Each structure stands twice: as structure tokens, then as C-alpha cells.
Amino acid sequence: MKRANRKLMIAYRSQYEPMDRMVAKMVKEKKLGTLREFIAGNSQNVGDPSQWRLKKALAGGGAMPDIGLYCLNAARFLSNEEPMEVVATVHRPQGDPRFAEVEESVHFILRFPSGLTATCMSSYASHECRFFRLQGAQGWVEMDPAFGYNGLRLRHGMLVDGKSATTEVQIDPQNQFAREIDHMSVCVKDDLVPHTPGEEGLQDQRIIDAIYESARTGRAVKLAQPDAPTRGPEPQEETF
């Protein structure tokens, strides 16, 4: 894209969503302390065997690249770390026409240099569920639901005057798609690198390939650290 003198932005809408950005800010300001564990799930029950999600030529895979990606990208974005190892399993039930070509579900564990682990699951054959929880030494934060277009909820817990306190954060609903489009418009107008450039999507794809390799071989797969940051500058909040 640099040679073509064009802008490329991956539409990772969650990275522009206010609650997700609040969680990322809490992590950067060390409000949770040292990160210990990230847990996430994104599932839905897909009913029509003929739809594109279940055709490998159209979808590239099953639950992992479509909705499991949300868990993967959230683990990387919110922690601001890159995983160094992954172990994974996938399941494709026999006799279910929906999963003749792609996996029904995936479970993977990412290990990060700091000691943080991310345990994630995604399924095309379980009741709708979209959540994450990030646990730190001094507090936790969770969103449930987390990955939808609207209706998101954010809670966090930490010690206040020596006592455990839980707070639910209320934010006026905002259009995630408008926010990411506004950011891309600013990048084109002002010749800026988008916050989620092509490198961010490429890194997720490398990890997805490693997830499938681990599931195929039954072994943990080492992940190389990127040569350069995969994200551009933070979005200018005042433009949102």
C-alpha cells in the first residue's frame, strides 16, 4: 500500500468503540496492575447449512476467522502485547451437514511474554454469547456483551479503601461504524497512518494460521514477534 500511495485500514470496529478504548486506557495506566489472565468467548448458533459462513471457499474457515477473531484481536489490543506461543483445538462433528467443510468450534490459549495468558473459545453451534474478562493483580474488567453492535456493558472491580468494589460504567451509545469511518476519513485527509492498518490484520492472520497448525499437530506453536508495531497512532478522540 505504501508503494501504491494508498491508505489501508482494517475495520476492527471494537478498537474504536468507547468502552473497549476505556479498558485499553485502564491497562496502559496500570489501574489493573500486572495483567494475569484474559478470558473471552464469542459464539452463535448458525442454522442454515447453505450460508456462506459454512463454505470454506467463501469463509476461509469456520468459527475462528469469523467470530473467534474478535477474541484474538481483543487479547492483543487490550493487553498491548503480542503472543509468543499458542496451543489450540478445533472440533468438527461428524454427521452435521453444517460442518462438512469448516470447524464448528475452536479453543485456543495464547501465552504472552509478560506471563499473561489468554484463553479464548468460539463456536458456531452454541447459544449466542459474547464476553471478555481481563484479570490483573489489582483489579479486573469485563464486558458482557462485548462484541455486538450495541447494548454493550462494562464492569470493573478493584480495591477501594481496602474493600472490594464493583462499578458498572455507563456510556452513551455511539455508532461503531461511524467512528471507524470518521477515523479513516481523518487519516486520508491529513495523510496519517490508520490506527488499524493492514499490518494489524496480517498479524492476526499469522496467529490464526498458527492456531490451525496447533490444532492439526496437537502441539504448541511458537510465534515470532512482529518486526515493527502493527498499529498506527491512537485515534484522535475529538474527531469521534
C-alpha positions in Angstrom: 0.0 0.0 0.0 2.9 2.3 0.6 4.2 1.8 -2.9 0.7 2.4 -4.2 0.3 5.6 -2.1 -3.0 4.4 -0.7 -4.4 4.1 2.8 -5.5 0.7 4.1 -7.4 0.3 7.3 -8.8 -3.0 8.7 -12.3 -2.4 10.1 -11.7 -3.6 13.6 -14.6 -1.6 15.0 -14.0 -2.7 18.6 -10.8 -0.8 18.7 -12.7 2.4 18.0 -15.6 1.6 20.4 -15.6 3.8 23.6 -15.8 1.1 26.2 -13.1 -1.0 24.6 -10.9 2.1 24.4 -11.6 2.8 28.1 -10.4 -0.7 29.0 -7.2 -0.2 26.9 -6.6 3.1 28.7 -7.0 1.4 32.1 -4.4 -1.1 31.2 -1.9 1.5 30.0 -2.4 3.5 33.2 -1.7 0.3 35.2 -5.1 0.5 37.0 -5.4 -3.3 36.9 -1.8 -3.9 37.9 0.2 -6.6 36.2 -2.1 -8.5 33.8 -2.6 -12.1 34.7 -5.4 -13.6 32.5 -7.7 -12.8 29.7 -10.8 -15.0 29.0 -13.1 -14.5 26.1 -15.9 -16.2 24.2 -17.8 -15.4 21.0 -20.5 -17.9 19.9 -23.7 -18.1 17.9 -25.8 -20.9 16.7 -25.7 -21.0 12.9 -28.7 -22.8 11.4 -28.6 -22.7 7.6 -26.1 -25.2 6.2 -26.1 -23.4 2.8 -25.0 -20.0 4.1 -21.6 -18.6 3.1 -20.1 -18.9 6.7 -20.1 -22.6 6.3 -18.4 -22.7 2.9 -14.6 -22.9 3.2 -14.1 -21.3 -0.2 -16.1 -18.2 0.9 -15.3 -18.0 4.6 -11.7 -19.4 4.8 -12.7 -21.4 7.9 -15.5 -21.7 10.4 -15.9 -20.0 13.8 -12.3 -19.0 14.1 -11.8 -16.4 11.3 -15.3 -15.1 11.5 -16.1 -14.6 15.2 -13.1 -16.1 17.0 -11.1 -13.3 15.6 -12.8 -10.8 17.9 -11.4 -12.7 21.0 -7.9 -12.9 19.4 -7.8 -9.2 18.4 -9.2 -8.1 21.8 -6.5 -10.0 23.6 -3.7 -8.3 21.6 -5.3 -4.8 21.6 -6.3 -4.6 25.2 -3.1 -6.0 26.6 -0.9 -4.1 24.1 1.2 -7.3 23.8 1.9 -9.9 21.2 1.7 -13.6 22.0 4.7 -15.8 21.7 3.0 -19.2 21.7 -0.4 -20.7 21.0 -2.0 -24.1 21.7 -5.4 -24.9 20.1 -8.0 -27.5 19.4 -10.8 -27.4 16.8 -14.0 -29.5 16.7 -15.9 -30.6 13.6 -18.7 -33.1 14.5 -19.4 -35.9 12.2 -22.9 -36.1 10.6 -23.8 -32.4 11.0 -24.3 -31.0 7.5 -23.4 -27.5 8.7 -19.8 -28.5 9.3 -18.9 -30.6 6.3 -16.2 -28.1 5.3 -15.4 -25.9 8.3 -14.9 -26.3 12.0 -17.8 -25.9 14.5 -15.8 -24.6 17.3 -12.3 -23.6 18.3 -10.5 -23.2 21.7 -7.0 -21.6 21.9 -4.7 -20.4 24.6 -2.2 -17.6 23.9 0.9 -17.1 26.1 2.5 -13.6 26.2 6.0 -12.5 27.2 4.8 -10.8 30.4 3.2 -14.1 31.7 -0.3 -13.1 30.7 -2.4 -15.9 29.2 -5.5 -15.5 27.0 -8.0 -18.4 27.0 -10.5 -18.0 24.2 -13.3 -20.0 22.6 -15.7 -19.5 19.7 -18.4 -21.7 18.3 -21.0 -21.8 15.5 -23.2 -24.3 17.4 -23.9 -22.8 20.8 -26.2 -20.2 22.2 -25.2 -16.6 21.5 -22.6 -15.4 23.9 -20.1 -12.5 23.6 -17.9 -11.6 26.5 -14.4 -11.0 27.8 -12.8 -10.6 31.2 -9.3 -9.2 31.9 -7.8 -10.0 35.3 -5.0 -8.1 36.8 -3.1 -8.2 40.1 -5.0 -5.2 41.4 -8.3 -5.4 39.6 -10.4 -6.8 36.8 -12.6 -5.5 34.0 -15.2 -7.3 31.9 -17.6 -6.6 29.1 -20.7 -8.7 28.6 -21.9 -8.5 26.0 -18.7 -7.4 24.4 -18.6 -7.8 20.7 -22.1 -6.7 19.5 -23.0 -3.7 17.6 -24.9 -2.2 20.5 -26.1 -2.9 24.1 -22.5 -3.3 25.4 -21.9 -3.4 29.2 -18.7 -2.7 31.1 -17.9 -3.5 34.7 -14.7 -3.4 36.7 -13.7 -4.3 40.2 -10.8 -3.3 42.4 -9.9 -2.4 46.0 -11.3 0.9 47.3 -10.2 1.8 50.8 -9.2 -1.8 51.3 -12.6 -3.2 50.3 -13.5 -4.9 47.0 -15.8 -2.6 44.9 -17.5 -3.3 41.6 -18.5 -0.5 39.3 -20.7 -0.6 36.2 -19.8 2.1 33.6 -22.5 3.8 31.6 -21.5 5.4 28.3 -24.0 7.0 25.8 -24.3 4.6 22.8 -22.3 5.5 19.8 -22.2 4.1 16.3 -19.1 2.0 16.0 -19.1 2.1 12.2 -19.3 5.8 12.1 -16.4 6.1 14.5 -14.1 4.0 12.4 -15.2 5.7 9.2 -14.6 9.1 10.7 -11.1 8.0 11.7 -10.3 6.7 8.2 -11.5 10.0 6.8 -9.2 11.9 9.0 -6.3 9.7 8.0 -6.9 10.3 4.3 -7.4 14.0 4.7 -4.4 14.5 7.0 -2.2 11.8 5.5 -2.0 9.8 8.7 -1.4 6.1 9.3 -4.6 4.5 10.4 -4.8 3.1 13.9 -5.6 -0.4 12.5 -3.6 -0.6 9.3 -3.0 -3.7 7.1 -0.2 -4.9 9.4 -2.7 -5.3 12.2 -4.9 -7.7 10.2 -1.8 -9.5 8.9 -0.6 -10.2 12.4 -4.0 -11.7 13.3 -3.9 -13.9 10.2 -0.5 -15.2 11.1 -1.8 -16.2 14.5 -4.9 -17.8 13.0 -2.6 -19.9 10.8 -0.7 -21.0 13.9 -3.9 -21.8 15.7 -4.9 -24.2 12.9 -1.4 -25.7 12.8 -1.5 -26.3 16.6 -4.9 -28.0 16.2 -3.7 -30.1 13.4 -0.5 -31.3 15.0 -1.6 -31.3 18.7 1.4 -29.3 19.6 2.1 -25.7 20.9 3.3 -23.4 18.1 5.8 -20.7 18.7 5.0 -17.2 17.4 7.6 -14.7 16.2 7.3 -11.2 17.5 6.5 -8.6 14.8 9.4 -6.6 13.4 7.6 -3.4 13.9 4.4 -2.2 15.7 1.2 -3.4 13.9 -0.9 -0.4 14.9 -0.7 3.2 13.9 -1.2 6.2 16.2 -4.1 6.3 18.6 -7.3 7.9 17.0 -7.9 11.5 17.8 -10.8 11.2 20.2 -12.0 14.7 19.5 -12.8 13.7 15.9 -15.2 11.0 17.0 
